[in-house]
Amino acid sequence: MPVSPKIIELRKILAERYPQQAETRSLCLPTGWSPLDSLLGGGLPKGAITQLLIPNISSGGAIVVHEIIEAMQDVSQYVALIDSTNCFEPVADHPLLLWIRCQNVLQALKATDLILRDGNLSLVILDFKENLDKELRKIPGSAWYRFQRIIEENRNALLTITRHPIVDSAQITISTMHRLCIDDLSTQRTDLIKFISLEVIRSRTQREYRYA
């Protein structure tokens, strides 16, 4: 059955009027957490690694992880958390969260490789914020490029969380800008998250690091 000329014309009008919205939906994975999605123009880039830097222990890294996971639950999205130091403390029941509790960097890398290759989870969070820099410096660059090849094929997203930049192939690097103080600890998390601001400190296109 041929498509009606009116439908064709309507599609053309919508494509001309909302080109950026259509492109954003196809290229981004909304997390549901508005501060991050707004900063990135819709969400985490699909088929790419995003690097989130938590420079200090008091930068609110745990709060950020909780906000992203809970926001993904609210929009009925599955998410995997690769917890490299087994330090995540869930504050609620998250039925759509796959929490993988590791004891070291090597276990976390192996788990990430398996989960990414499976391809059934749209977002994988690799949490290295509690690991020592000397441990993370031992990760070969080839590991990140291997992850990059996998997620390009599966069109999912990998979010790494560290204190300092370690992923050269990351398409976007974000950093938390606020440092919490002792007095802030008595504040409810719903209010505390308002103090945490994010800033993109590096953004690059996939073409810059695409390999043969």
N, C-alpha and C positions, 0 to 999 in steps of 0.2 A: 504494500500500500504506500503510494508516494506521500512524502511529507507535504503538508499544506504550506503554500507560499506565505501565509500569515505567520505560521510558526517559525519559518526560516527568517522572516523579517524581524520577529520578536527576538530570536536568538541573536541576530546581528545588533539590534538596539542594545540588548543587555550586555553584550561583549564590549561594545563601544563605550557604554556608560559606566560599567564596573570592571574594567580590565584588571586593575591592581588587586581588587578583592578576590577575584577568581584565581589569580596567580598566587596570592598569598596563601589561600586555602590549600592549594596543591603542593606548595613548597615548604610550608611550615606545619609544625605539630603544636597546636595550642596546649599549654599545660593547665590552663584554667586559673593560674595565679597571675592576676592582672599586672603587678609591677614588672614581672619578667616578660610576659607576652607583649605588653605595651612597649617596653624597651626594644624588643626584637622585631617589632612590626607585625606581630601575629603569633609568634611562638618560636620554638626551637627549630632550626633548619633541619629538614629531613635529609637523610643520606649524608650527614655531616657530624663532626664532633664539636660540641660546645664546651668550653673550658670555663668553669666558675672558680674564681680565686677568693679564698677566705684568708687574708693575710695574717690575721691574729685569731687566737682562740676566742677572744671576746668580740669577734666581728659578727656573731650571730649565725654561724654556719649551720648549727643544728636546727635553728628556727627556720632557716631557708629550706632545708631538706624536708622538714615537717610540712611546711606550707605547700611545697610542690606536690608532695605525695597526697596530701589531703585534697588539694584542688583537683588532682587527677582522679581521685576517688569520686569526687562530686560530679564529674562529667563522665563517669562510668568508663574510665580508661585504665587498662592494666599497666602496671609499672614494675620494673625490677630494680631493687636496691642491692648493689654489691657492696656489702659492708666489710671493708678490708681489716678492720680492727675489732669487729664485734662490739661496737660501742653505741649503736643506734638504740634508742629507748622509745618504743611506740607508746603514744599517749592515748590511743584508741584502737579499736579493731578495724583493720584495713583488709577486707576480703579480696580486694583486687591487687594487693601488693605481694610480690614475690620477694621475700627478704632472705638473702643469701649471706649467712654469717661466716666470715672468713677470719683466719688468725694471722695472716701475713699478706704481703704484696703478691707473692707468687700464686697463692690460692685465688686471690681476687682476680688476677689476670686470666687464669685458667677458666674461672667461672664466667667472666665477661665474654671470653671467646665462645664458650658453649652457648650462652644465652643469645648473643648476637647472631650466631649461625642458625639458631632455631628459628628466628625471624618472626615469632608470634607476638612479641611484645614491642609496642611502638616506641616506648621510652625505657632506656636502661641508664640508671644512675650509678656511677662508679665513685664511691666515696673514699678518697685518700686524705681527707683533711687532718686526720689524726696521726698519719704516718710521718716518720722522720724524713728529712730531705735526703739523707744519705741512702735511705732505702729506695726512694723514688728515683734517684739519679742512676740507679743500676738498671732501670727499665730500658731496654734497647729501643731505639727509635723505630725499628722495624715492627714492634708490637703495635704501635699506634697506626702505622700505615696499613697493617693487616686488618685492624679493626675498621679503618676507613674503607677499605675495599669491600668488607662484608656489609657495612651499613649502606654503602652506595647501591649495592645490589638489592638489599632488602627494603630500602627506603624507610628505615627507622632512625631514631636519634639516640646519640650517646652524649650524656652530660657527665663530665668529670669534675670532681670537686677537690681542689688541692689548695695549699697555701701559697705556692709559687708556680709560675708557668712551667709545665713540663711536657706539654703536648704541642710540638711544632706544627703538626698537621691540623690543629684545631681551626675551624672556619671562623669562629667567634670566640673571643676571650672577654669575660666579664669579671668585674671585681666589686666586692662589697666596700662601701665607702665609710661606714659608720663603725665606731668602736664603742661597745657598751661598757658601762661602768658598774660598780658594785650596787649602787642604788637602783639601777635598772632591773636587777634580778627580782625585785619584789613586784614588778609590773606584770600584769597578765599578758600572755603571749599575743592575744589579739590586739593589744595596744602596743606591745613591744615591737611588733613587726613594722609598725609605722615609722620607727626610727631607722630602719635598715634601708639604705638606698643602694642602687646598683648603677654601674657605669660601664659602657663598652669601652675597653682600652685597646682592642685590636679586632679588626674585621677584615677578612680576606675572602676572595671568591674561590670556588673549588678549582677553577682553572689554574690558579697559582701553584697548587700542589698536586695536580692530577698526574698520574704516572702511566706508563705504557702498560 
